[in-house]
Amino acid sequence: MSATGTVEGIELLTRAHDRLRDVVAGVPEGAWGAPTPCGEWTVRQVFNHARLDQQAYGAAITGAGWPDADPFHPVDGLEGDATAALDKVLSDVVGVYAGLPADAEEVATPLGPLPFRVAAAAAAMDAGVHAWDIAAATGQASPLDDDLAEGISLAADRLADHLRASFGVFAAAREVPEGAGRAEALLAFLGRDPHWAPAVS
């Protein structure tokens, strides 16, 4: 935690990973094919995207273990024990980040070199926001509280507009609802409807 009380670094990354683990473990058996806030992607695809992205964050530092599939074209399927596969990837990433100096000025990431605090927040942003996507799609409570959102904002404020303009990673920022908390404001800034819910058939 920083001097300002904001959760950051390994603590932030671990917290985001724990939220993603919990949400994935809570997906009902019949909900893996459900639509999500991520365009046309199903829960399975968001899960695969999030897992591959986290794998890339570790591989960018170690130079090994790069994803063997494109995170931005995730398959709509699950192989083996999806929860165990995710857990291994997340544990590996935290292990890699834990071995880095917290004051490192340049950490290799899939987005290019970033200061350690920003790199950890970027990985946490990916895990935490996709945890929210899966939770929203499967009727679970939001895993994105204001403390987690505040820590993630370190990366969102620095990177989101560039990623949106250069790679189309995020939809256009939405107007922040009046009286919105930090989590709702973050979701809106990243192009998501904070009150998204699956269409009722």
C-alpha positions in Angstrom: 0.0 0.0 0.0 1.3 3.5 -0.9 1.8 6.4 1.5 -1.5 7.8 0.3 -3.3 4.6 1.3 -3.8 3.4 -2.3 -3.4 -0.3 -2.8 -0.6 -0.9 -5.4 2.2 -3.2 -6.5 2.1 -6.9 -5.5 -0.8 -6.3 -3.1 -2.9 -4.8 -5.9 -2.0 -7.5 -8.3 -2.7 -10.3 -5.8 -6.0 -8.8 -4.9 -7.1 -8.5 -8.5 -6.0 -12.1 -9.1 -7.9 -13.4 -6.1 -11.1 -11.6 -7.4 -10.6 -13.3 -10.8 -10.1 -16.7 -9.2 -13.2 -16.3 -7.0 -15.4 -15.2 -9.9 -14.3 -18.0 -12.2 -14.9 -20.5 -9.4 -18.4 -19.1 -9.0 -19.5 -19.5 -12.7 -22.5 -21.8 -12.7 -22.1 -24.9 -14.9 -24.5 -23.8 -17.5 -23.3 -20.1 -17.7 -20.0 -20.5 -19.6 -21.7 -19.7 -22.9 -23.5 -16.6 -21.6 -23.0 -13.2 -23.3 -20.7 -10.7 -21.5 -20.1 -6.9 -21.6 -17.2 -7.7 -24.0 -19.0 -7.4 -27.3 -19.7 -10.7 -28.8 -17.5 -12.7 -26.4 -19.0 -15.4 -24.2 -17.9 -16.1 -20.6 -15.5 -18.8 -21.9 -13.9 -16.3 -24.3 -13.4 -13.7 -21.6 -11.9 -16.3 -19.4 -9.5 -17.5 -22.1 -8.6 -13.9 -22.9 -7.9 -13.0 -19.3 -5.8 -16.2 -18.8 -3.7 -15.6 -21.9 -3.2 -11.9 -21.1 -1.9 -12.7 -17.6 0.4 -15.4 -19.1 1.7 -12.7 -21.4 2.5 -10.4 -18.5 4.7 -13.1 -17.0 6.3 -14.0 -20.3 7.2 -10.4 -21.1 9.5 -10.5 -18.1 10.9 -14.0 -18.2 11.0 -14.3 -22.0 9.5 -17.8 -21.8 6.0 -19.2 -21.7 4.3 -16.9 -24.2 0.7 -17.7 -24.9 0.3 -20.2 -27.8 -3.0 -18.5 -28.8 -4.0 -14.9 -29.6 -5.6 -13.3 -26.5 -7.7 -11.1 -28.8 -9.2 -14.0 -30.6 -9.9 -16.3 -27.7 -11.5 -19.7 -28.5 -15.0 -20.3 -27.3 -14.2 -23.5 -25.4 -12.6 -24.8 -22.3 -9.9 -27.5 -22.0 -9.3 -29.6 -18.9 -9.6 -28.0 -15.5 -10.0 -24.4 -16.4 -9.8 -23.2 -12.8 -6.5 -25.1 -12.2 -5.0 -23.7 -15.4 -5.9 -20.1 -14.4 -4.5 -20.6 -10.9 -1.2 -21.8 -12.2 -0.9 -18.8 -14.6 -1.8 -16.3 -11.8 0.6 -17.9 -9.3 3.4 -17.8 -11.9 2.8 -14.1 -12.7 2.8 -13.1 -9.0 5.9 -15.1 -8.5 7.6 -13.2 -11.3 6.5 -9.8 -10.1 7.5 -10.6 -6.5 11.0 -11.1 -7.7 11.3 -7.5 -9.1 12.3 -4.4 -7.2 9.3 -2.3 -6.2 11.1 0.8 -7.4 12.1 -0.6 -10.8 11.8 2.1 -13.4 11.3 -0.3 -16.3 9.5 -3.6 -16.3 8.8 -5.4 -19.5 5.1 -5.8 -20.3 3.0 -6.7 -23.3 2.4 -2.9 -23.6 6.1 -2.1 -23.5 8.3 -1.1 -20.6 6.6 0.5 -17.6 7.6 1.5 -14.1 6.9 -1.4 -11.7 3.9 0.3 -10.0 2.2 0.9 -13.4 3.1 -2.5 -14.8 1.5 -4.2 -11.7 -1.5 -2.0 -12.0 -1.9 -2.8 -15.7 -1.9 -6.5 -15.0 -4.3 -5.9 -12.2 -6.5 -3.9 -14.5 -6.8 -6.7 -16.9 -7.6 -9.3 -14.2 -9.9 -7.1 -12.2 -12.0 -5.7 -15.0 -12.4 -9.1 -16.7 -13.4 -10.5 -13.3 -16.2 -7.9 -13.3 -17.1 -8.9 -16.9 -17.6 -12.5 -15.9 -19.4 -11.6 -12.7 -21.8 -9.3 -14.5 -22.5 -12.0 -17.1 -23.1 -14.8 -14.5 -25.1 -13.0 -11.9 -22.4 -12.7 -9.3 -21.6 -9.8 -7.0 -19.2 -7.2 -8.4 -15.6 -8.1 -7.5 -14.5 -4.5 -8.3 -14.7 -2.5 -5.2 -13.6 1.2 -4.9 -10.2 0.3 -3.3 -9.3 -2.1 -6.2 -10.6 0.4 -8.7 -8.5 3.2 -7.2 -5.3 1.1 -7.5 -6.2 0.1 -11.1 -6.7 3.7 -12.0 -2.9 4.2 -11.8 -2.7 2.2 -15.1 -6.1 3.2 -16.5 -5.4 6.9 -16.4 -2.0 6.4 -18.0 -2.7 3.8 -20.6 -6.4 3.5 -21.5 -6.7 6.4 -24.0 -3.5 5.2 -25.8 -4.8 1.6 -26.0 -8.2 2.8 -27.2 -6.8 4.9 -29.9 -4.0 2.6 -31.1 -5.5 -0.9 -30.6 -9.2 -0.5 -30.1 -8.9 -2.4 -26.8 -11.6 -0.4 -25.0 -14.8 1.1 -26.2 -15.3 4.8 -26.0 -15.4 6.2 -22.5 -19.0 6.6 -21.2 -20.4 9.4 -19.2 -19.9 8.7 -15.5 -23.2 8.4 -13.7 -23.9 11.2 -11.2 -22.9 10.1 -7.7 -20.9 7.1 -9.1 -18.3 5.5 -6.9 -14.7 4.9 -7.9 -15.5 1.4 -9.4 -18.4 2.7 -11.5 -16.3 5.6 -12.7 -13.5 3.3 -13.7 -15.8 1.0 -15.6 -17.4 3.9 -17.5 -13.9 5.3 -18.3 -13.0 1.9 -19.8 -16.1 1.9 -22.0 -18.3 -0.3 -19.9 -21.8 0.2 -18.7 -21.4 -0.2 -14.9 -25.0 -1.4 -14.7 -24.8 -3.9 -17.6 -26.9 -7.0 -17.3 -27.6 -9.9 -19.6 -30.7 -9.4 -21.8 -33.8 -11.1 -20.4 -35.1 -13.6 -23.0 
